[in-house]
Amino acid sequence: MTENGTRRTVVAGVDGSAPGLQAARWAADEAVRRQVPLRLVQVVDVSSVAAQFPAPRDFFTAMEGEGRRQLAETAATIRQDHPELDVDTILRVDDLVRALIGISHDADLMVLGARGAGGFRGLLTGSAAVALVAHGHCPVAVIRGTGAEGTPPSHGPVVVGVDGSPTSEAALATAFEEAAARRTDLVVLHAWAEYPSDIAYASARQYFIDWEDIEAREQEVLAERLAGWQEKYPDVTVRRVVTGGRAAKRLLELAADAQLLVAGSRGRGGFTGMLLGSTSQALIHHAPCPLLIVRPASTG
């Protein structure tokens, strides 16, 4: 699970929100499964407050105190759920993204809630989320739940999107590993082309006479790409899906019944601009299950 043997921690962001607590619990389950410690992190980003209005020093002291309280409460909950798990906490008073990127140096995985408050307000709604994915040094998991109290799903397949790029190959490796560890099926979406809209996709299907031949050829390409992985993970049942349509839309459809969606941080072909534009926003904001964003080892 590590690139150099030094990354032996799952890190979860804490902000006092219900989604943040669910993310911390998901991270704890991951840490137990990986047999690594869990680090709970609270970032008190006073710069965003100070930029908006002047505030007395006591105000920022109170913010730091509240952050420590939230950390302690979350840690107590996690230790109650997993008394055997090594849990530590850290509080940073710093720029939010800068702090998280720095912490990601020593992490196997960074875990964040899909919505938050406090120190993580707005983290997944704009440039901050993209910055963490683009400049962080480990995979990032964004946790969204659809169950009672916003709990993330614990059943269903793992879904991954591939397009032949190095990053999507890293995502495919991770997806097989995750499916095997969770003892569940794997759904692999191969996006061989990307059309800007459903109308454009429908028009292409209408006017390309050899469309079925193209799809049959892409099915063969995907089968060849998966052959080695299926030999390595013979117990993982794989469902192959080939599309020339909008990759993000199809991934979201497939993830509706999944327990994990895996995607690369960048791609080519069907994933051009992955996590730098509309595809990233669709996955981060609308994935109905936990989203794991994988980076190739060479970019860490």
C-alpha positions as semicolon CSV with decimal commas, in nm:
position;residue;x (nm);y (nm);z (nm)
1;M;0,000;0,000;0,000
2;T;0,303;0,230;0,021
3;E;0,551;0,364;-0,230
4;N;0,863;0,380;-0,012
5;G;0,775;0,207;0,313
6;T;0,738;0,529;0,511
7;R;0,372;0,609;0,449
8;R;0,198;0,409;0,713
9;T;-0,091;0,629;0,821
10;V;-0,450;0,691;0,716
11;V;-0,537;1,057;0,776
12;A;-0,891;1,186;0,827
13;G;-0,996;1,549;0,834
14;V;-1,203;1,652;1,137
15;D;-1,431;1,957;1,146
16;G;-1,709;1,877;1,392
17;S;-1,968;1,807;1,123
18;A;-2,173;1,488;1,086
19;P;-2,024;1,413;0,740
20;G;-1,681;1,466;0,889
21;L;-1,752;1,211;1,160
22;Q;-1,873;0,958;0,903
23;A;-1,555;1,017;0,704
24;A;-1,345;0,960;1,017
25;R;-1,528;0,634;1,085
26;W;-1,473;0,521;0,726
27;A;-1,106;0,612;0,761
28;A;-1,085;0,413;1,085
29;D;-1,226;0,106;0,911
30;E;-0,965;0,152;0,637
31;A;-0,685;0,187;0,893
32;V;-0,793;-0,133;1,065
33;R;-0,812;-0,317;0,733
34;R;-0,468;-0,190;0,630
35;Q;-0,327;-0,247;0,980
36;V;-0,191;0,107;1,006
37;P;-0,247;0,392;1,255
38;L;-0,517;0,654;1,209
39;R;-0,435;1,023;1,235
40;L;-0,717;1,271;1,294
41;V;-0,636;1,622;1,172
42;Q;-0,809;1,952;1,244
43;V;-0,694;2,261;1,055
44;V;-0,789;2,597;1,202
45;D;-0,766;2,827;0,903
46;V;-0,777;3,168;1,073
47;S;-0,653;3,342;0,756
48;S;-0,993;3,308;0,590
49;V;-1,162;3,472;0,887
50;A;-0,904;3,745;0,936
51;A;-0,932;3,842;0,570
52;Q;-1,304;3,914;0,609
53;F;-1,317;4,118;0,929
54;P;-1,095;4,223;1,219
55;A;-1,133;4,005;1,525
56;P;-0,985;4,011;1,874
57;R;-0,710;3,767;1,963
58;D;-0,946;3,584;2,198
59;F;-1,162;3,493;1,899
60;F;-0,883;3,297;1,733
61;T;-0,789;3,137;2,063
62;A;-1,150;3,023;2,092
63;M;-1,136;2,880;1,737
64;E;-0,830;2,677;1,830
65;G;-0,995;2,556;2,148
66;E;-1,303;2,449;1,955
67;G;-1,084;2,262;1,710
68;R;-0,918;2,071;1,995
69;R;-1,258;1,986;2,141
70;Q;-1,380;1,851;1,807
71;L;-1,064;1,643;1,772
72;A;-1,103;1,498;2,120
73;E;-1,468;1,409;2,065
74;T;-1,400;1,242;1,731
75;A;-1,102;1,050;1,871
76;A;-1,313;0,926;2,163
77;T;-1,579;0,800;1,924
78;I;-1,324;0,621;1,705
79;R;-1,151;0,462;2,004
80;Q;-1,485;0,338;2,129
81;D;-1,557;0,180;1,790
82;H;-1,202;0,042;1,750
83;P;-1,029;0,009;2,089
84;E;-0,742;-0,178;1,925
85;L;-0,665;0,097;1,672
86;D;-0,370;0,333;1,722
87;V;-0,528;0,680;1,697
88;D;-0,346;1,010;1,729
89;T;-0,456;1,369;1,672
90;I;-0,297;1,680;1,534
91;L;-0,419;2,039;1,517
92;R;-0,271;2,290;1,274
93;V;-0,327;2,664;1,264
94;D;-0,247;2,726;0,901
95;D;-0,383;2,772;0,552
96;L;-0,614;2,477;0,498
97;V;-0,486;2,344;0,165
98;R;-0,120;2,409;0,247
99;A;-0,156;2,214;0,571
100;L;-0,334;1,918;0,410
101;I;-0,085;1,897;0,124
102;G;0,200;1,897;0,373
103;I;0,040;1,626;0,584
104;S;-0,020;1,412;0,274
105;H;0,358;1,359;0,243
106;D;0,345;1,099;0,521
107;A;0,004;0,945;0,452
108;D;-0,112;0,635;0,272
109;L;-0,451;0,797;0,227
110;M;-0,620;1,131;0,299
111;V;-0,990;1,101;0,387
112;L;-1,235;1,394;0,381
113;G;-1,610;1,430;0,418
114;A;-1,807;1,537;0,113
115;R;-1,950;1,830;0,306
116;G;-1,811;2,003;0,608
117;A;-1,801;2,304;0,833
118;G;-1,554;2,492;1,045
119;G;-1,195;2,454;0,930
120;F;-1,299;2,252;0,626
121;R;-1,573;2,486;0,500
122;G;-1,573;2,490;0,121
123;L;-1,294;2,231;0,092
124;L;-1,478;2,027;-0,168
125;T;-1,662;2,302;-0,348
126;G;-1,393;2,467;-0,556
127;S;-1,023;2,528;-0,603
128;A;-0,921;2,384;-0,266
129;A;-1,040;2,034;-0,355
130;V;-0,871;2,046;-0,694
131;A;-0,550;2,175;-0,532
132;L;-0,538;1,889;-0,284
133;V;-0,587;1,629;-0,558
134;A;-0,347;1,801;-0,797
135;H;-0,068;1,874;-0,549
136;G;-0,113;1,621;-0,269
137;H;0,122;1,326;-0,235
138;C;-0,113;1,034;-0,179
139;P;-0,460;0,912;-0,279
140;V;-0,758;1,114;-0,156
141;A;-1,091;0,965;-0,050
142;V;-1,406;1,178;-0,050
143;I;-1,673;1,017;0,165
144;R;-2,042;1,060;0,092
145;G;-2,312;0,842;0,242
146;T;-2,667;0,773;0,135
147;G;-2,771;0,551;0,425
148;A;-2,917;0,636;0,762
149;E;-2,744;0,937;0,918
150;G;-2,538;0,975;0,602
151;T;-2,349;0,650;0,650
152;P;-2,151;0,538;0,345
153;P;-2,251;0,206;0,186
154;S;-2,068;-0,108;0,297
155;H;-2,205;-0,340;0,028
156;G;-2,198;-0,346;-0,350
157;P;-1,919;-0,362;-0,606
158;V;-1,612;-0,147;-0,654
159;V;-1,637;0,067;-0,970
160;V;-1,339;0,204;-1,162
161;G;-1,295;0,408;-1,478
162;V;-1,001;0,341;-1,712
163;D;-0,883;0,500;-2,035
164;G;-0,532;0,364;-2,085
165;S;-0,348;0,658;-1,925
166;P;-0,081;0,588;-1,658
167;T;-0,304;0,732;-1,387
168;S;-0,600;0,517;-1,484
169;E;-0,373;0,213;-1,478
170;A;-0,283;0,304;-1,120
171;A;-0,655;0,338;-1,047
172;L;-0,719;-0,005;-1,199
173;A;-0,450;-0,163;-0,980
174;T;-0,602;-0,001;-0,672
175;A;-0,954;-0,105;-0,772
176;F;-0,855;-0,471;-0,804
177;E;-0,681;-0,456;-0,468
178;E;-0,982;-0,291;-0,305
179;A;-1,229;-0,539;-0,457
180;A;-1,018;-0,833;-0,341
181;A;-0,981;-0,694;0,010
182;R;-1,354;-0,623;0,034
183;R;-1,442;-0,960;-0,125
184;T;-1,672;-0,800;-0,375
185;D;-1,713;-0,768;-0,752
186;L;-1,538;-0,512;-0,969
187;V;-1,707;-0,308;-1,243
188;V;-1,461;-0,163;-1,496
189;L;-1,574;0,119;-1,723
190;H;-1,359;0,171;-2,032
191;A;-1,423;0,515;-2,183
192;W;-1,265;0,514;-2,527
193;A;-1,406;0,848;-2,645
194;E;-1,568;1,149;-2,484
195;Y;-1,854;1,345;-2,638
196;P;-1,956;1,683;-2,493
197;S;-2,324;1,592;-2,462
198;D;-2,570;1,307;-2,495
199;I;-2,695;1,463;-2,819
200;A;-2,345;1,457;-2,969
201;Y;-2,305;1,095;-2,859
202;A;-2,639;0,996;-3,015
203;S;-2,546;1,173;-3,339
204;A;-2,213;0,992;-3,355
205;R;-2,383;0,656;-3,310
206;Q;-2,623;0,743;-3,589
207;Y;-2,367;0,851;-3,848
208;F;-2,075;0,618;-3,780
209;I;-2,170;0,306;-3,978
210;D;-1,903;0,090;-3,810
211;W;-2,003;0,186;-3,453
212;E;-2,065;-0,174;-3,349
213;D;-1,727;-0,276;-3,489
214;I;-1,562;0,003;-3,291
215;E;-1,729;-0,107;-2,969
216;A;-1,637;-0,472;-3,033
217;R;-1,275;-0,371;-3,086
218;E;-1,275;-0,165;-2,765
219;Q;-1,421;-0,463;-2,578
220;E;-1,120;-0,664;-2,693
221;V;-0,884;-0,385;-2,587
222;L;-1,038;-0,382;-2,240
223;A;-1,027;-0,762;-2,212
224;E;-0,656;-0,760;-2,298
225;R;-0,590;-0,484;-2,043
226;L;-0,765;-0,680;-1,770
227;A;-0,618;-1,023;-1,846
228;G;-0,310;-0,986;-1,630
229;W;-0,504;-0,839;-1,339
230;Q;-0,761;-1,115;-1,349
231;E;-0,481;-1,370;-1,331
232;K;-0,343;-1,190;-1,025
233;Y;-0,687;-1,164;-0,862
234;P;-0,871;-1,480;-0,977
235;D;-1,132;-1,452;-0,702
236;V;-1,251;-1,107;-0,818
237;T;-1,551;-1,125;-1,051
238;V;-1,519;-0,853;-1,315
239;R;-1,796;-0,689;-1,515
240;R;-1,673;-0,498;-1,820
241;V;-1,853;-0,188;-1,951
242;V;-1,744;-0,004;-2,266
243;T;-1,873;0,340;-2,356
244;G;-1,800;0,618;-2,599
245;G;-2,035;0,851;-2,413
246;R;-1,987;1,082;-2,120
247;A;-1,759;0,902;-1,878
248;A;-1,861;1,093;-1,564
249;K;-2,231;1,032;-1,622
250;R;-2,182;0,660;-1,678
251;L;-1,954;0,629;-1,375
252;L;-2,212;0,796;-1,154
253;E;-2,480;0,559;-1,284
254;L;-2,263;0,255;-1,214
255;A;-2,171;0,387;-0,869
256;A;-2,535;0,409;-0,761
257;D;-2,516;0,061;-0,608
258;A;-2,142;0,058;-0,533
259;Q;-1,950;0,077;-0,207
260;L;-1,649;0,249;-0,368
261;L;-1,578;0,447;-0,685
262;V;-1,213;0,465;-0,797
263;A;-1,078;0,718;-1,046
264;G;-0,740;0,850;-1,158
265;S;-0,633;1,204;-1,081
266;R;-0,581;1,271;-1,452
267;G;-0,646;1,090;-1,773
268;R;-0,659;1,106;-2,148
269;G;-0,919;1,005;-2,403
270;G;-1,246;0,959;-2,217
271;F;-1,101;1,123;-1,906
272;T;-0,935;1,427;-2,060
273;G;-0,890;1,687;-1,788
274;M;-0,992;1,443;-1,516
275;L;-1,028;1,632;-1,188
276;L;-0,947;1,963;-1,353
277;G;-1,289;2,042;-1,492
278;S;-1,646;1,920;-1,524
279;T;-1,562;1,552;-1,472
280;S;-1,395;1,624;-1,141
281;Q;-1,683;1,836;-1,019
282;A;-1,935;1,570;-1,115
283;L;-1,751;1,294;-0,931
284;I;-1,663;1,495;-0,621
285;H;-2,004;1,652;-0,579
286;H;-2,232;1,373;-0,693
287;A;-2,067;1,036;-0,636
288;P;-2,329;0,840;-0,436
289;C;-2,059;0,640;-0,256
290;P;-1,704;0,697;-0,131
291;L;-1,476;0,823;-0,408
292;L;-1,109;0,724;-0,409
293;I;-0,888;0,941;-0,628
294;V;-0,560;0,770;-0,718
295;R;-0,233;0,922;-0,830
296;P;0,039;0,733;-1,021
297;A;0,339;0,651;-0,801
298;S;0,575;0,866;-1,005
299;T;0,382;1,187;-0,930
300;G;0,376;1,148;-0,552
